[in-house]
Amino acid sequence: MKSRPVPDYITAAVEGAEAKQAVDLVLLDLGEHSSFTDYFLISSARNTRQSQAICDEIEQRLAKAGCRTKHLEGYHQGEWILMDYGFLVVHIFSEKARGFYDLERLWRTARKVPRDEVG
């Protein structure tokens, strides 16, 4: 599958998740597989507070880049926070929820973007 340059706003989201120690961060390029988004950013958090902190950091960094969340759900429960930006959908899971929903398996045909291609 052909790689394409990762936009700066995707880099900002990845760096935001890393800044709050997101676990098992995966960026999927869905450009050839989806009509509703270009990328999935999937990560896990060790607890609800960390999930919320990751969400807050990503939201702040993307707001600085001029991007606003179109839809946010699951913030208060923290088991699965979904942030929809249109071009990017961020999934922040508890480790248990991530294993249950297994988005990487569902979207296994999408290219996993290596970290060295981001930023």
C-alpha positions in Angstrom: 0.0 0.0 0.0 1.3 3.4 -1.0 2.3 5.8 1.8 1.3 9.4 1.8 2.7 12.3 3.8 1.1 12.6 7.2 -0.5 16.1 7.7 0.7 18.3 10.5 -2.6 18.1 12.4 -2.3 14.4 12.5 1.2 14.8 14.0 -0.2 17.2 16.6 -2.7 14.6 17.6 -0.1 11.8 17.9 2.2 14.1 19.9 -0.6 15.1 22.2 -1.4 11.4 22.9 2.3 10.7 23.5 2.6 13.7 25.9 0.0 12.0 28.2 1.6 8.6 27.9 -1.0 6.9 25.8 -0.4 3.1 25.6 0.0 1.2 22.4 -0.6 4.1 20.0 -1.6 3.1 16.5 -2.3 5.3 13.5 -4.2 3.7 10.7 -4.4 5.3 7.3 -7.9 4.7 6.1 -7.7 6.9 3.0 -8.3 4.0 0.6 -10.8 2.2 2.9 -13.2 4.7 4.2 -15.4 7.5 3.0 -16.0 9.0 6.4 -12.4 9.7 7.6 -8.8 9.6 6.5 -7.2 8.3 9.8 -7.9 6.5 13.0 -5.7 7.2 16.0 -6.2 4.4 18.5 -4.7 4.2 21.9 -5.2 2.8 25.4 -5.1 4.4 28.8 -4.6 2.9 32.2 -7.5 4.7 33.8 -10.4 7.2 33.3 -8.3 10.2 34.3 -5.6 9.3 31.8 -8.2 8.8 29.1 -9.6 12.2 29.8 -6.1 13.8 29.9 -5.2 12.3 26.5 -8.4 13.6 25.1 -7.9 17.1 26.5 -4.4 17.3 25.2 -5.3 16.2 21.7 -8.2 18.6 21.7 -6.0 21.5 22.8 -3.3 20.8 20.3 -5.7 20.5 17.4 -7.5 23.6 18.5 -4.2 25.5 18.2 -3.9 24.1 14.7 -7.4 25.4 13.9 -9.3 22.1 14.1 -12.4 21.6 16.2 -14.0 18.4 17.3 -17.2 17.7 15.3 -18.4 15.0 17.8 -17.1 13.8 21.2 -18.6 11.0 23.2 -17.6 8.8 26.1 -15.6 11.4 27.9 -17.2 11.1 31.4 -17.1 7.3 31.4 -13.6 7.1 29.9 -14.0 3.5 28.7 -14.0 4.5 25.1 -13.6 8.2 24.2 -14.4 8.9 20.6 -13.3 12.2 19.1 -14.4 12.9 15.5 -12.7 15.6 13.5 -13.9 14.5 10.1 -10.4 13.9 8.7 -9.4 12.0 11.9 -11.3 9.8 14.4 -9.5 9.4 17.7 -10.3 6.3 19.8 -9.0 6.3 23.4 -9.9 3.0 25.1 -9.5 1.4 28.5 -7.3 -1.7 27.9 -10.3 -4.0 28.4 -12.5 -2.1 26.0 -9.8 -2.0 23.4 -9.4 -5.8 23.5 -13.2 -6.2 23.2 -13.8 -3.9 20.2 -10.4 -4.7 18.5 -10.6 -2.0 15.9 -7.2 -2.9 14.5 -8.6 -6.3 13.5 -11.7 -4.8 12.0 -9.6 -2.4 10.0 -6.7 -4.8 9.3 -6.5 -3.9 5.6 -5.7 -0.3 6.5 -2.0 0.7 6.6 -0.5 1.1 10.0 1.6 4.3 9.8 5.0 3.8 11.4 5.9 6.4 14.0 9.0 7.6 12.0 6.6 8.7 9.2 4.7 11.0 11.6 6.2 14.4 12.1 
